Amino acid sequence: MITYTGLVQLGFTEEDFRLQDDSNGEGVYISEWNSTQTQPSVAEIESAERVYIAEEQAQAEAKAQLRTSVINKIATNLTSEEKAWLEENL
Amino acid sequence: MTSQLKVDRISPATGSEIIIDGDEKYFHVYKKSEQIVENNVSTKVVLDTVHSDPYGAWSSSNNEYTIPSDGLYMVHSNLSAHDKGVSQGLVNVIVDIYLNGSLQTQGRNSNNFDNSTTAVTAPVNSLFTNILTRVLPLSAGDKISWYARFSCKYPETPSVLFVGGNETYHNSFAWIYKVASS
């Protein structure tokens, strides 16, 4: 499937292309291509989209681990109730 | 004392004469079902329920209205978009009126939330209602349709959706009314 994030992951900007879906069951297609570079294939866009999703997930996991680490360090002098409040509000 | 002025033609000192024969028959279509739209994809709006179509000019398969006669028309849409309750950072809602398959005019809503927000802290449950009204000179056989594009800072797949409605509450709808022959 052609996606905006897949094309951005390949290094293209919003000005380089326009995506369209005519709601006729045919799905998303590139209705305008303004870049001087060759238009990538659907397979290349899908591959880039998978890389984007993997990077987003890795970033989210890293942030979650950092959050847990911070809470555990702060919580050494807190009661379980106070730690629960911190987890809920941080 | 009351006074009434009845005219059916206005002739300006210069320019074209306007014939006032506004049509009391109006076209009105709305959305019952919701429609998922991918991030940054200009998507044809599916308006699935006809409220009034006296000329039978709406194509439900193509989601477009065929103008029945030459004239000056008021073309209006009121389209509501929602982020599905996920913090996607909904930034822009852009609605296009298409005439005969090409962009004719555009309306845009922007959400200027703090750029320092993250995927976690971006506004959630964002609801945008884009209202777009244009007066257009149109010819018999012209085809009108609506496209919309959403931009999210932290898009989910699938992304945002148009909000549907019911018989009473039309959250997303459009109407076309003939103002005058020109």
Interface residues (C-beta under 8 A of the other chain):
Chain A: T3 Y4 T5 E14 R18 L19 Q20 D21 D22 S23 N24 V28 S31 I53 A60 K63
Chain B: Q35 V37 E38 N39 N40 V41 S42 T43 K44 V45 V46 N62 N63 A119 V120 Y147 P155 T157
